Amino acid sequence: MPRKPSLKRLEILQREIVACRACPRLVRYRERVAREKRRAYRDQVYWGRPVPGFGDPAAELAIVGLAPAAHGANRTGRMFTGDRSGEFLYAALYRAGLASQPTSVRRGDGLTLSRVFITAPCRCAPPDNWPLPIELRRCAPFLSRELSLLPNLKVFLALGAVGFRATLEFLARNGETLPVSLPAFGHGAEVRLQSGRLLLASYHVSQQNTQTGRLTPAMFDAVIERAKRWMAAAASPSLSSGES
């Protein structure tokens, strides 16, 4: 039976995330971008703060990305919202029946997620889309607390090598026994956990990957379908023994 998430604790955590100023380099960059803006968005008020996770508190699937995009989530204040990466991701979730609409333009645009929660190991837009190791370490407690407050998770889908490593570190910190032999990051890699949960890997949905064909909609749909099959099997003990 699904467990009830603590919405109050999630709300408190989200407020803590938004108020964070722990990394001077990231604070300077995110706020400078919010002041200077991109020409196409010069009339908009940028979020310019850390971005909390977004989705269904009763989620069975957690998608772990990398960091907010400078003119995407750093502008809109919602994960994968307002940029090409988000267009690719939410269209796929809509095709899979996990999102209410295929587009994600801004907070308050009516988009809702079902059974899915989206988060990242770095909450501030980093220069060159690349957070430093110390910044990831400072942000790691937010990821741990957030994922721990989602009691029904059955599948973790990591987008990119950083998300894959951050998810493995979260699992280890939270008492998950990891296999002795772990696969290297790669699209479609998976780790079956002793708890009965599953970690899947995908190339990141960045423009660099989707516009070059390194990651196609069909490739990503296949990973999402794999996650859905595992979620269905975990919910049905009679199927779990035959999951492959």
C-alpha positions as CSV (number, residue, x, y, z in Angstrom):
1,M,0.0,0.0,0.0
2,P,1.4,3.4,-0.9
3,R,2.7,5.4,2.0
4,K,1.6,9.0,2.6
5,P,4.4,11.6,2.1
6,S,5.0,14.4,4.6
7,L,3.9,17.4,2.6
8,K,4.8,19.7,5.5
9,R,8.3,18.5,5.7
10,L,8.7,18.8,1.9
11,E,7.5,22.4,2.1
12,I,9.9,23.2,4.8
13,L,12.8,21.7,2.9
14,Q,11.8,23.5,-0.3
15,R,11.9,26.8,1.6
16,E,15.4,25.9,2.9
17,I,16.6,25.1,-0.6
18,V,15.3,28.4,-2.0
19,A,17.0,30.4,0.8
20,C,20.4,28.7,0.4
21,R,23.5,30.9,-0.2
22,A,26.2,28.3,0.6
23,C,28.2,28.5,-2.6
24,P,29.5,32.1,-3.4
25,R,30.4,31.3,-7.0
26,L,26.9,30.0,-7.8
27,V,25.2,32.8,-6.0
28,R,27.1,35.4,-8.0
29,Y,26.4,33.6,-11.3
30,R,22.7,32.9,-10.8
31,E,22.1,36.5,-9.6
32,R,24.1,38.0,-12.4
33,V,22.2,36.0,-15.0
34,A,18.9,37.1,-13.4
35,R,19.9,40.7,-13.7
36,E,21.4,40.7,-17.2
37,K,18.9,38.3,-18.7
38,R,18.7,37.0,-22.2
39,R,17.3,39.4,-24.8
40,A,14.3,37.1,-25.5
41,Y,13.3,37.3,-21.8
42,R,14.3,40.8,-21.0
43,D,10.7,41.7,-19.9
44,Q,10.5,38.7,-17.5
45,V,11.5,38.6,-13.8
46,Y,14.0,35.8,-13.4
47,W,13.8,33.5,-10.4
48,G,17.5,33.7,-9.7
49,R,17.5,31.5,-6.7
50,P,18.1,27.7,-5.9
51,V,15.4,25.5,-7.5
52,P,13.6,22.9,-5.4
53,G,12.4,19.6,-6.8
54,F,9.1,19.4,-8.6
55,G,6.4,16.7,-9.0
56,D,4.2,14.2,-7.2
57,P,5.0,13.7,-3.5
58,A,3.7,10.2,-3.8
59,A,6.1,9.5,-6.7
60,E,7.3,6.1,-7.6
61,L,9.9,7.4,-10.0
62,A,12.6,10.0,-9.2
63,I,14.3,11.7,-12.1
64,V,17.7,13.1,-11.1
65,G,19.2,15.6,-13.5
66,L,22.3,17.9,-13.1
67,A,21.5,21.6,-12.3
68,P,19.1,24.4,-13.4
69,A,19.8,25.9,-16.8
70,A,20.8,29.6,-16.6
71,H,17.9,30.8,-18.7
72,G,15.6,27.8,-18.0
73,A,14.9,26.9,-14.4
74,N,17.0,29.8,-13.1
75,R,14.5,32.0,-15.0
76,T,11.3,30.1,-14.3
77,G,12.0,28.6,-10.8
78,R,10.9,25.1,-11.8
79,M,13.0,22.1,-12.8
80,F,13.4,21.6,-16.5
81,T,11.0,24.4,-17.3
82,G,11.5,27.0,-20.1
83,D,14.2,25.4,-22.1
84,R,14.8,22.8,-24.8
85,S,15.9,20.1,-22.3
86,G,12.6,20.5,-20.6
87,E,10.7,20.3,-23.9
88,F,12.3,17.0,-24.6
89,L,11.8,15.6,-21.1
90,Y,8.2,16.6,-20.5
91,A,7.1,15.6,-24.0
92,A,8.4,12.1,-23.2
93,L,6.7,12.0,-19.8
94,Y,3.4,13.1,-21.5
95,R,3.8,10.3,-24.0
96,A,4.2,7.9,-21.1
97,G,1.1,9.1,-19.3
98,L,3.1,10.6,-16.5
99,A,2.6,14.3,-17.2
100,S,-0.6,16.3,-17.8
101,Q,0.7,18.1,-20.8
102,P,3.7,17.9,-23.2
103,T,5.0,21.4,-22.6
104,S,6.6,23.2,-19.7
105,V,6.8,27.0,-20.1
106,R,6.6,28.5,-16.7
107,R,5.5,27.9,-13.1
108,G,1.7,27.9,-12.9
109,D,1.2,26.8,-16.5
110,G,-1.0,23.9,-15.4
111,L,1.6,21.1,-15.7
112,T,1.3,18.4,-13.2
113,L,3.2,15.1,-12.8
114,S,1.8,11.7,-11.8
115,R,4.0,9.2,-10.0
116,V,7.1,11.2,-10.9
117,F,9.3,13.7,-9.0
118,I,12.1,15.6,-10.7
119,T,15.2,16.9,-8.8
120,A,18.9,17.6,-9.2
121,P,22.2,17.3,-7.2
122,C,22.9,21.0,-7.8
123,R,20.2,23.5,-7.1
124,C,21.8,26.7,-8.6
125,A,22.6,27.3,-12.3
126,P,26.4,26.8,-12.6
127,P,28.7,28.6,-15.0
128,D,29.1,26.4,-18.2
129,N,26.5,24.0,-16.8
130,W,29.1,22.4,-14.6
131,P,29.1,22.5,-10.8
132,L,32.3,22.1,-8.9
133,P,32.8,19.0,-6.6
134,I,32.7,21.2,-3.5
135,E,29.4,22.7,-4.7
136,L,27.9,19.2,-5.2
137,R,29.0,18.2,-1.7
138,R,27.4,21.2,-0.2
139,C,24.2,20.5,-2.0
140,A,24.1,16.7,-1.4
141,P,22.2,17.0,1.9
142,F,19.3,18.6,0.1
143,L,19.1,15.7,-2.4
144,S,19.3,13.2,0.4
145,R,16.5,14.8,2.4
146,E,14.3,15.4,-0.6
147,L,14.5,11.8,-1.9
148,S,14.1,10.5,1.7
149,L,10.8,12.4,1.9
150,L,9.4,10.5,-1.1
151,P,8.4,7.2,0.6
152,N,7.0,5.4,-2.4
153,L,10.1,5.5,-4.7
154,K,10.7,2.3,-6.7
155,V,12.9,3.6,-9.5
156,F,15.6,6.3,-9.8
157,L,16.4,7.6,-13.3
158,A,19.7,9.4,-13.5
159,L,20.2,11.8,-16.4
160,G,23.9,12.0,-17.1
161,A,27.0,10.8,-15.2
162,V,26.8,13.4,-12.5
163,G,23.2,12.5,-11.7
164,F,24.1,8.8,-11.7
165,R,27.0,9.2,-9.3
166,A,24.9,11.5,-7.0
167,T,22.1,8.9,-6.9
168,L,24.5,6.1,-6.0
169,E,26.0,8.3,-3.2
170,F,22.6,9.0,-1.9
171,L,21.7,5.4,-1.8
172,A,24.9,4.4,0.0
173,R,24.4,7.2,2.6
174,N,20.9,6.0,3.2
175,G,21.7,2.4,4.0
176,E,21.2,0.8,0.6
177,T,23.5,-2.1,0.0
178,L,24.9,-1.6,-3.5
179,P,26.1,-4.5,-5.7
180,V,29.9,-5.2,-5.4
181,S,30.2,-4.8,-9.2
182,L,28.6,-1.6,-10.4
183,P,28.2,-0.8,-14.1
184,A,29.9,2.2,-15.6
185,F,27.6,5.1,-16.5
186,G,26.0,4.6,-19.9
187,H,22.6,5.0,-21.5
188,G,20.4,2.1,-20.4
189,A,22.7,1.0,-17.6
190,E,20.9,-0.3,-14.5
191,V,21.5,-1.3,-11.0
192,R,19.1,-3.6,-9.2
193,L,19.1,-2.8,-5.5
194,Q,18.6,-5.2,-2.6
195,S,15.7,-3.2,-1.4
196,G,13.8,-4.1,-4.6
197,R,14.3,-0.7,-6.2
198,L,16.0,0.1,-9.5
199,L,18.5,2.7,-10.6
200,L,18.4,3.4,-14.3
201,A,20.8,5.6,-16.3
202,S,20.1,7.8,-19.4
203,Y,22.1,10.3,-21.4
204,H,21.1,13.7,-20.2
205,V,18.3,15.4,-22.1
206,S,20.5,18.4,-22.9
207,Q,20.5,20.0,-26.3
208,Q,24.0,18.8,-26.9
209,N,22.7,15.2,-26.8
210,T,19.2,15.6,-28.3
211,Q,20.1,17.8,-31.2
212,T,23.1,15.6,-32.2
213,G,21.1,12.4,-32.1
214,R,23.1,10.9,-29.3
215,L,19.8,10.7,-27.4
216,T,16.7,10.3,-29.5
217,P,13.0,10.3,-28.3
218,A,12.8,6.5,-29.0
219,M,15.9,5.9,-26.8
220,F,14.5,7.9,-24.0
221,D,11.0,6.4,-24.3
222,A,12.5,3.0,-23.9
223,V,14.1,3.9,-20.6
224,I,10.9,5.5,-19.3
225,E,9.0,2.3,-20.4
226,R,11.6,0.2,-18.5
227,A,11.0,2.3,-15.4
228,K,7.2,1.9,-15.7
229,R,7.5,-1.9,-16.1
230,W,9.6,-2.0,-12.9
231,M,7.1,0.2,-11.1
232,A,4.2,-2.1,-12.1
233,A,6.1,-5.2,-11.1
234,A,7.0,-3.7,-7.7
235,A,3.3,-3.0,-7.1
236,S,2.3,-6.5,-8.0
237,P,4.1,-9.2,-6.0
238,S,3.0,-11.9,-8.4
239,L,4.9,-10.1,-11.2
240,S,8.0,-9.2,-9.2
241,S,9.5,-12.6,-9.3
242,G,9.4,-12.6,-13.1
243,E,10.6,-9.1,-13.7
244,S,13.5,-9.0,-16.1
